[in-house]
Amino acid sequence: MTRDELEHIIRASGDVTNQYEFIIVGSQSILGPIPHPEAVFTMSAEADIYPLNAPELAERIEGVLGEGSRFHETHGYYAQGVGPETAVLPAGWMGRVHRVQSAATNHRVGYCLAVVDLFLSKAAASREKDREFCMALLEHGHVKDSEAIALVDTMPLDEHQRRRLRATIRRWVKVLRDYGRCPQEPSPD
């Protein structure tokens, strides 16, 4: 998916729901803070989206713009209507979102997650595709492991899950550094 395609989904979601503001979670949220990311980040054909002030209308988005819809068949990409519970996010994430708004969105607003929040959401989901995405974010220098680890304590997880998440991030960084594929950060003294 490209930034132009995401803007089209925001516009179409507005048309379908008559809403003005939308939250984009999932991998294509990267297109807010990084409008033209490396190809590894644009492989998905779907954008996970819900109306900020009426999340229950996500079902309407899914029905009209979702996978297998006429919209999908016509454009080759689609919207997946999700809810606020879809992404586990650190405290304060809404204050870090990136606003996508233009004539192409019909001036409707799509709020995309900050890259570190997207990273933590994906890391917490812990699926294979999420691991690959997170490691690519680290490899390309879009996320600093120290910044992500600092936010782990603000995640709505229990202490065991937080410890496991911190250990997972450290393990990914070690693997990438062992293979020379991760930007070096100075070691804290």
KAJONOR-V125028 format. One record per residue. N is the residue number from 0. SS is DSSP state (@ for helix, = for strand, . for the rest). PHI is phi in whole degrees, -180 to 180 (NA if undefined). OMEGA is omega in degrees with one decimal (NA if undefined). Layout:
n->(N | N)
ss->(SS | SS)
phi->(PHI | PHI)
omega->(OMEGA | OMEGA)
//
This chain:
n->(0 | 1 | 2 | 3 | 4 | 5 | 6 | 7 | 8 | 9 | 10 | 11 | 12 | 13 | 14 | 15 | 16 | 17 | 18 | 19 | 20 | 21 | 22 | 23 | 24 | 25 | 26 | 27 | 28 | 29 | 30 | 31 | 32 | 33 | 34 | 35 | 36 | 37 | 38 | 39 | 40 | 41 | 42 | 43 | 44 | 45 | 46 | 47 | 48 | 49 | 50 | 51 | 52 | 53 | 54 | 55 | 56 | 57 | 58 | 59 | 60 | 61 | 62 | 63 | 64 | 65 | 66 | 67 | 68 | 69 | 70 | 71 | 72 | 73 | 74 | 75 | 76 | 77 | 78 | 79 | 80 | 81 | 82 | 83 | 84 | 85 | 86 | 87 | 88 | 89 | 90 | 91 | 92 | 93 | 94 | 95 | 96 | 97 | 98 | 99 | 100 | 101 | 102 | 103 | 104 | 105 | 106 | 107 | 108 | 109 | 110 | 111 | 112 | 113 | 114 | 115 | 116 | 117 | 118 | 119 | 120 | 121 | 122 | 123 | 124 | 125 | 126 | 127 | 128 | 129 | 130 | 131 | 132 | 133 | 134 | 135 | 136 | 137 | 138 | 139 | 140 | 141 | 142 | 143 | 144 | 145 | 146 | 147 | 148 | 149 | 150 | 151 | 152 | 153 | 154 | 155 | 156 | 157 | 158 | 159 | 160 | 161 | 162 | 163 | 164 | 165 | 166 | 167 | 168 | 169 | 170 | 171 | 172 | 173 | 174 | 175 | 176 | 177 | 178 | 179 | 180 | 181 | 182 | 183 | 184 | 185 | 186 | 187 | 188)
ss->(. | . | @ | @ | @ | @ | @ | @ | @ | @ | @ | @ | @ | @ | @ | @ | @ | . | . | . | = | = | = | = | = | . | @ | @ | @ | @ | @ | @ | @ | . | . | . | . | . | @ | @ | @ | . | . | . | . | = | = | = | = | = | = | . | . | . | @ | @ | @ | @ | @ | @ | @ | @ | @ | @ | @ | . | . | . | . | @ | @ | @ | @ | @ | @ | . | . | = | = | = | = | . | . | @ | @ | @ | . | . | . | = | . | . | @ | @ | @ | @ | . | = | = | = | . | . | @ | @ | @ | . | . | . | = | = | = | = | . | . | @ | @ | @ | @ | @ | @ | @ | @ | @ | @ | @ | . | . | @ | @ | @ | @ | @ | @ | @ | @ | @ | @ | @ | @ | . | . | . | . | . | @ | @ | @ | @ | @ | @ | @ | @ | . | . | = | . | . | . | @ | @ | @ | @ | @ | @ | @ | @ | @ | @ | @ | @ | @ | @ | @ | @ | @ | @ | @ | @ | . | . | . | . | . | . | . | . | . | . | .)
phi->(NA | -107 | -62 | -59 | -68 | -63 | -62 | -63 | -65 | -62 | -60 | -65 | -64 | -64 | -64 | -73 | -108 | 60 | -106 | -106 | -121 | -135 | -106 | -111 | -116 | 80 | -58 | -77 | -63 | -59 | -70 | -77 | -72 | -129 | -61 | -133 | -76 | -58 | -56 | -59 | -94 | -116 | -73 | -75 | -100 | -125 | -119 | -84 | -146 | -149 | -69 | -56 | -98 | -150 | -57 | -65 | -79 | -59 | -63 | -66 | -59 | -59 | -67 | -94 | -115 | -79 | -57 | 82 | -74 | -59 | -57 | -62 | -63 | -75 | -105 | 85 | -142 | -155 | -104 | -108 | -72 | -125 | -123 | -59 | -78 | -62 | -111 | -86 | -127 | -70 | -58 | 83 | -60 | -65 | -76 | -111 | -64 | -109 | -84 | -114 | -153 | -163 | -61 | -68 | -95 | 58 | 64 | -78 | -112 | -113 | -98 | -101 | -64 | -62 | -60 | -65 | -69 | -60 | -57 | -65 | -62 | -67 | -63 | -69 | -67 | 61 | -95 | -57 | -64 | -71 | -60 | -63 | -63 | -63 | -65 | -67 | -61 | -67 | -59 | -86 | 77 | -79 | -133 | -97 | -59 | -63 | -67 | -65 | -63 | -64 | -88 | -57 | -65 | -95 | -76 | -79 | -129 | -79 | -61 | -61 | -65 | -66 | -59 | -64 | -65 | -60 | -64 | -63 | -61 | -61 | -65 | -60 | -64 | -61 | -59 | -64 | -68 | -60 | -97 | 67 | -114 | -130 | -57 | -79 | -108 | -61 | -74 | -70 | -79)
omega->(178.0 | 177.1 | 178.2 | 179.8 | 176.2 | 177.9 | 176.6 | 179.4 | 177.3 | 179.4 | -178.5 | 177.6 | 176.0 | 179.0 | -176.7 | -173.4 | -173.7 | 176.7 | -174.8 | -175.1 | -177.2 | 173.8 | 175.7 | 176.3 | -179.8 | -169.3 | -176.1 | 170.9 | 178.7 | -176.4 | 173.5 | -178.4 | -179.4 | -173.6 | -178.4 | -177.6 | 175.2 | -174.1 | -178.4 | -177.2 | -176.0 | -176.2 | -176.3 | 177.4 | -175.8 | 171.9 | 177.1 | -170.3 | 171.0 | 177.1 | -177.3 | -173.4 | 178.6 | -175.2 | 179.5 | 178.2 | 176.9 | 178.1 | 178.4 | 176.7 | -179.4 | -177.4 | -175.0 | -173.5 | -172.4 | -179.4 | 179.1 | 179.7 | 174.9 | 177.3 | 179.9 | -179.5 | -178.7 | -170.7 | -180.0 | 175.1 | -174.4 | 176.4 | 171.9 | 177.9 | -177.9 | 177.7 | -179.6 | -179.0 | -176.4 | -176.1 | 172.5 | -171.6 | 177.7 | 177.2 | 176.7 | -174.9 | -176.6 | 177.8 | -178.8 | -176.7 | 175.5 | -176.2 | 173.1 | -178.4 | -178.6 | 174.1 | -179.3 | 175.8 | -173.4 | 179.3 | 170.7 | -172.1 | 170.3 | 177.1 | 179.8 | -178.9 | 168.6 | -174.4 | -179.4 | 177.7 | 174.8 | 178.9 | -177.9 | 176.9 | 179.1 | 179.9 | 179.4 | 179.0 | 169.5 | 173.6 | -178.7 | -179.6 | 178.3 | 177.4 | 179.8 | 179.9 | -179.0 | 179.5 | 176.7 | 176.5 | 177.4 | -177.5 | -177.5 | 176.2 | 179.4 | 178.2 | 172.7 | -177.6 | -179.7 | 178.6 | 179.9 | -178.6 | 178.9 | -179.4 | -176.8 | -178.5 | 179.0 | 179.0 | 179.0 | -178.7 | 174.7 | -173.5 | 177.8 | 179.2 | 177.9 | 177.3 | -179.8 | 179.4 | 177.3 | 180.0 | 178.8 | 179.6 | 178.8 | 179.3 | 178.2 | -179.9 | 179.3 | 178.9 | -179.6 | 179.0 | 178.1 | 179.1 | 178.4 | -174.9 | -177.6 | 176.1 | -178.7 | 171.9 | 176.2 | 177.8 | 176.0 | 179.9 | NA)
//
